[in-house]
């Protein structure tokens, strides 16, 4: 016994000592400093690659402001041309990914498609760097909707070096085509999408409650069917299996892999299928109701704005928007209403009678959507 204890001590003591030293060493590493150095080194390499190698000499003295106007602004010829070419590259990249999924094409043109994929990936990586490089507050863009989409469009390609199956996730680049609404200034499409998103946002709580009710109903129905089928139907081997059958049936999918065989089980199946048809209409009715409410609210807001007092128009030609607001406040005749957000540049317009954005000149609708939706679609 003493010999075993001695052997255990001789073996475990060095291992424990090594683990403690390793833990102390790992705790002493400044990971933040190392990470910042790595990011700084990658940034320096990309800066050298873009401004010393890829760009022609006559364009290497381009400023951050000029880069910002080209990349983030679609109201200039250069900016619109850049965005259109970006959409073309995204489309070509998606075609390459789809072609690579065909076995015949993959076996004959594997390395060609792989090379094209990495050319697209490096192009989008350099573009992502330029978007960060030209901003004064880059983290605001990085954690914005489009910033996250741009990161997800290039991250799977690098992750595929470790996990090859994640290569197909590069199809997330198709989400970048949402910029087409801003690039081509599709105000009507934006306005309709705002109404739909507003209706969905207000419907989320009701739909979640309804889905919880459906889930509870499926559990109860699955348990009841299992009670009648467990001894006579080998397909109903457990309550989770019966719940799976109930979910498939109540959603009217009907795979047919599990079917009741007892008369009582078949009777319950009939009730579940009829219940499924009635359930389908509920979420649709919720969304439709909220959509109708959205359009009625827009109509009410339009009527309120059209009822602006005549005194307001006396100040339309007297200076800028801020002077109008201050004069109206002084007279106590300012029309109260929700602020509107420009769908192009994101400026919050507080003047209830403004017809165009103060900064970019985009035409404002009478019931401009709220800011969070604007950030979702048009914010950078």
C-alpha positions in Angstrom: 0.0 0.0 0.0 2.8 2.4 0.9 4.5 1.5 -2.4 1.4 2.4 -4.3 1.1 5.7 -2.5 4.7 6.5 -3.2 4.2 5.7 -6.9 1.1 7.9 -7.0 2.9 10.8 -5.4 5.9 10.4 -7.8 3.6 10.4 -10.8 0.9 13.0 -9.7 3.2 15.6 -8.1 5.1 16.5 -11.4 1.8 16.6 -13.3 0.1 18.9 -10.8 3.2 21.1 -10.7 3.2 21.3 -14.5 -0.5 22.1 -14.7 -0.1 25.0 -12.1 2.9 26.5 -14.0 1.0 26.2 -17.3 -2.1 27.9 -15.7 0.0 30.7 -14.2 1.8 31.2 -17.5 -1.5 31.4 -19.5 -3.0 33.8 -16.9 0.0 36.1 -17.3 -0.4 36.5 -21.1 -1.9 39.8 -22.2 -4.3 38.5 -24.7 -5.7 41.9 -25.5 -2.3 43.3 -26.3 -1.5 40.3 -28.5 -4.9 40.6 -30.3 -4.4 44.3 -30.9 -1.0 43.6 -32.4 -2.3 40.9 -34.6 -5.1 43.1 -35.9 -2.7 46.0 -36.3 -0.3 43.7 -38.3 -3.2 42.5 -40.5 -4.3 46.1 -41.1 -0.8 47.2 -42.0 -0.5 44.3 -44.5 -3.8 45.2 -46.1 -2.9 48.8 -46.2 0.4 48.0 -48.0 -1.3 45.6 -50.3 -4.0 48.1 -51.4 -2.1 51.4 -51.4 1.3 50.1 -52.5 0.5 47.2 -54.9 -3.1 47.1 -56.1 -4.0 50.8 -56.6 -2.5 52.6 -59.6 0.0 55.2 -58.7 -2.2 58.1 -59.7 -4.8 57.0 -57.1 -2.5 56.1 -54.2 -2.9 59.5 -52.6 -6.7 59.1 -52.2 -8.0 60.4 -48.8 -10.2 58.7 -46.3 -13.0 61.2 -47.1 -12.9 60.3 -50.8 -12.9 56.6 -50.0 -15.9 57.1 -47.7 -17.8 58.9 -50.4 -17.1 56.1 -52.9 -17.9 53.2 -50.6 -20.7 54.5 -48.4 -22.4 57.0 -50.6 -24.5 55.9 -53.6 -25.5 59.5 -54.6 -22.3 60.1 -56.6 -21.3 58.5 -60.0 -18.2 56.8 -58.5 -20.2 55.5 -55.4 -23.0 54.1 -57.6 -20.5 52.5 -59.9 -18.7 50.9 -57.0 -21.9 49.5 -55.5 -23.1 48.1 -58.9 -19.8 46.4 -59.5 -20.0 45.0 -55.9 -23.4 43.5 -56.7 -22.0 42.0 -59.9 -19.1 40.4 -58.0 -21.5 39.0 -55.4 -23.7 37.5 -58.1 -20.7 35.9 -59.9 -19.4 34.5 -56.6 -22.8 32.9 -55.9 -22.7 31.3 -59.4 -19.2 29.9 -58.6 -20.4 28.4 -55.3 -23.5 26.8 -57.0 -21.4 25.4 -59.8 -19.0 23.9 -57.3 -21.9 21.9 -55.8 -22.3 19.8 -59.0 -20.1 16.7 -58.8 -19.2 16.7 -62.5 -18.1 20.4 -62.4 -16.4 19.9 -59.1 -14.3 17.0 -60.3 -13.2 18.7 -63.6 -12.8 22.4 -62.5 -12.2 22.0 -58.8 -9.0 24.1 -58.6 -10.3 26.8 -61.0 -13.5 27.3 -58.9 -11.4 27.2 -55.7 -9.1 29.9 -57.1 -12.0 32.1 -58.2 -13.6 31.7 -54.8 -10.5 32.9 -53.0 -10.2 35.8 -55.4 -13.7 36.9 -54.5 -13.0 36.3 -50.8 -9.8 38.5 -50.9 -11.6 41.2 -52.8 -14.4 41.3 -50.3 -11.9 41.2 -47.4 -10.0 44.3 -48.8 -13.3 46.0 -49.3 -14.3 45.3 -45.7 -10.9 46.7 -44.6 -11.5 49.9 -46.6 -14.9 50.3 -45.0 -13.3 50.2 -41.5 -10.3 52.3 -42.6 -12.2 55.3 -43.8 -14.5 55.7 -40.8 -13.8 57.8 -37.7 -15.8 55.4 -35.5 -15.3 52.0 -37.2 -16.9 50.0 -34.4 -20.2 51.6 -35.1 -20.1 50.1 -38.6 -18.6 46.8 -37.4 -21.6 46.1 -35.1 -24.2 47.6 -37.4 -26.6 45.4 -39.5 -24.6 45.7 -42.7 -21.3 45.5 -40.8 -22.3 42.1 -39.4 -23.5 40.9 -42.8 -20.2 42.0 -44.5 -18.2 40.1 -41.8 -20.3 37.0 -42.2 -19.8 37.1 -45.9 -16.0 36.6 -45.6 -15.7 34.7 -42.3 -16.9 31.3 -43.5 -14.2 31.2 -46.2 -11.5 31.5 -43.7 -13.3 29.1 -41.3 -13.4 26.5 -44.1 -9.6 26.2 -43.8 -10.3 24.5 -40.4 -13.8 23.1 -41.1 -14.2 22.5 -44.9 -18.0 22.0 -44.7 -18.5 25.7 -43.7 -17.4 26.7 -47.3 -21.1 26.6 -48.3 -22.0 29.3 -45.8 -20.4 31.8 -48.0 -23.8 32.0 -49.7 -24.5 34.5 -46.9 -23.0 37.0 -49.3 -26.4 37.1 -51.0 -27.6 39.2 -48.0 -25.3 42.0 -49.2 -27.7 42.5 -52.1 -30.1 44.2 -49.7 -28.0 47.3 -50.6 -29.8 47.4 -53.9 -32.7 49.3 -52.2 -30.3 52.1 -51.2 -28.1 52.0 -54.4 -31.0 52.5 -56.8 -33.0 54.7 -54.4 -36.1 52.4 -54.5 -38.1 54.5 -52.1 -41.4 52.8 -52.9 -40.0 49.3 -52.2 -38.4 50.6 -49.0 -41.6 52.1 -47.9 -43.6 48.9 -48.4 -40.9 46.9 -46.7 -41.0 49.2 -43.7 -44.8 48.6 -43.4 -44.2 44.8 -43.5 -41.4 44.9 -41.0 -43.5 47.1 -38.7 -46.4 44.7 -38.9 -44.1 41.7 -38.2 -42.5 43.5 -35.3 -45.9 44.1 -33.7 -47.0 40.6 -34.4 -44.0 38.8 -32.8 -45.5 38.6 -29.3 -48.9 37.3 -30.5 -47.3 34.7 -32.8 -44.9 33.5 -30.1 -47.8 33.0 -27.7 -49.8 31.2 -30.4 -46.8 28.9 -31.2 -46.5 28.1 -27.5 -50.2 27.1 -27.5 -49.6 24.9 -30.6 -46.6 23.2 -29.0 -48.5 22.4 -25.8 -51.4 21.1 -27.9 -49.0 18.9 -29.9 -47.6 17.4 -26.6 -51.0 16.6 -25.3 -52.3 15.1 -28.5 -49.1 13.1 -28.9 -49.4 11.7 -25.4 -53.1 10.8 -26.0 -52.3 9.0 -29.3 -49.4 7.1 -27.7 -51.8 5.9 -25.0 -54.0 4.2 -27.7 -51.2 3.2 -30.1 -48.3 2.1 -27.9 -49.3 -1.6 -27.6 -50.5 -2.1 -31.2 -48.3 0.2 -33.3 -44.5 -0.3 -33.3 -44.1 3.0 -35.0 -45.3 4.8 -31.9 -42.4 3.6 -29.8 -42.3 6.5 -27.4 -44.0 9.7 -26.4 -41.5 12.0 -28.2 -42.1 10.0 -31.4 -45.9 10.5 -30.9 -45.3 14.2 -30.4 -43.3 14.3 -33.6 -46.2 12.7 -35.4 -48.6 15.3 -33.8 -46.4 18.2 -35.0 -46.1 16.8 -38.5 -49.9 16.3 -38.7 -51.0 19.5 -37.1 -48.8 21.5 -39.5 -50.4 19.6 -42.4 -47.0 18.4 -43.6 -47.9 14.7 -43.4 -44.7 12.8 -44.1 -46.5 9.5 -43.7 -43.6 7.8 -41.9 -45.8 7.3 -38.8 -49.5 6.5 -39.1 -52.1 5.4 -36.4 -53.6 2.0 -36.8 -56.2 1.9 -34.1 -59.7 3.3 -34.7 -59.3 5.7 -31.8 -55.9 6.8 -33.1 -57.3 7.4 -36.6 -60.2 9.4 -35.1 -57.8 11.6 -33.2 -55.8 12.0 -36.4 -58.9 13.3 -38.2 -59.4 15.9 -35.4 -55.7 16.9 -35.6 -55.8 17.4 -39.3 -58.9 19.6 -39.1 -57.3 21.5 -36.3 -54.2 22.0 -38.4 -56.2 23.8 -41.2 -57.8 26.1 -38.7 -54.4 26.8 -37.1 -52.8 27.9 -40.4 -55.1 30.9 -40.7 -54.3 32.4 -37.3 -50.7 33.7 -37.8 -51.8 35.0 -41.3 -54.7 36.8 -39.7 -52.4 38.4 -37.1 -49.9 39.7 -39.7 -52.7 40.9 -42.0 -54.4 42.7 -39.1 -51.2 44.5 -38.1 -50.5 45.4 -41.7 -54.0 47.0 -42.1 -53.4 48.8 -38.8 -50.1 50.1 -40.2 -51.7 51.5 -43.3 -54.6 53.1 -41.3 -52.0 54.7 -39.0 -50.2 56.1 -42.1 -53.5 57.5 -43.3 -54.3 59.2 -40.0 -50.8 60.7 -39.9 -51.2 62.0 -43.4 -54.5 63.7 -42.4 -52.9 65.2 -39.3 -50.0 66.6 -41.3 -52.4 68.0 -44.0 -54.1 70.0 -41.2 -51.1 72.2 -40.5 -52.2 75.7 -39.5 -51.9 78.4 -42.2 -49.6 80.4 -39.9 -47.0 77.7 -40.5 -46.6 78.4 -44.2 -45.5 82.0 -43.4 -42.2 80.6 -42.2 -41.5 78.3 -45.1 -39.5 80.9 -47.0 -37.8 82.5 -44.0 -34.4 80.7 -43.5 -33.6 77.1 -42.7 -35.4 74.4 -40.9 -33.9 75.2 -37.5 -35.2 78.9 -37.7 -38.6 77.7 -38.7 -38.8 75.3 -35.7 -37.7 78.0 -33.2 -40.2 80.5 -34.6 -43.0 78.0 -34.4 -42.1 77.0 -30.9 -42.2 80.7 -29.9 -45.6 81.1 -31.4 -46.9 77.9 -29.9 -48.2 76.7 -33.2 -45.9 73.8 -34.0 -47.6 70.7 -35.0 -46.9 67.8 -32.8 -46.0 64.5 -34.5 -43.5 61.7 -34.8 -40.1 62.4 -36.1 -39.2 61.1 -39.6 -36.0 59.5 -40.7 -34.5 59.9 -44.1 -34.2 56.5 -45.8 -31.1 57.5 -47.6 -28.7 59.2 -45.1 -30.5 58.4 -41.8 -31.0 62.1 -40.8 -33.8 62.5 -38.2 -36.2 65.2 -39.5 -38.2 67.0 -36.8 -39.9 69.5 -39.0 -43.5 68.2 -39.7 -43.8 70.1 -43.0 -40.4 69.3 -44.5 -40.7 67.6 -47.9 -37.0 66.9 -48.5 -34.1 65.8 -46.3 -32.0 68.7 -45.0 -28.7 66.9 -45.7 -29.1 64.8 -48.8 -32.3 66.1 -50.5 -34.1 62.8 -50.6 -37.9 63.2 -50.7 -39.6 62.5 -47.4 -43.0 60.7 -47.3 -45.7 61.9 -45.1 -45.4 58.9 -42.7 -41.7 58.2 -42.7 -40.7 54.9 -40.9 -39.0 54.8 -37.5 -35.3 54.9 -37.1 -34.7 51.2 -36.2 -36.1 50.0 -39.5 -34.0 52.7 -41.3 -30.9 51.3 -39.6 -31.9 47.8 -40.7 -32.2 48.6 -44.4 -30.3 51.8 -45.1 -27.9 52.4 -42.2 -24.2 52.0 -42.5 
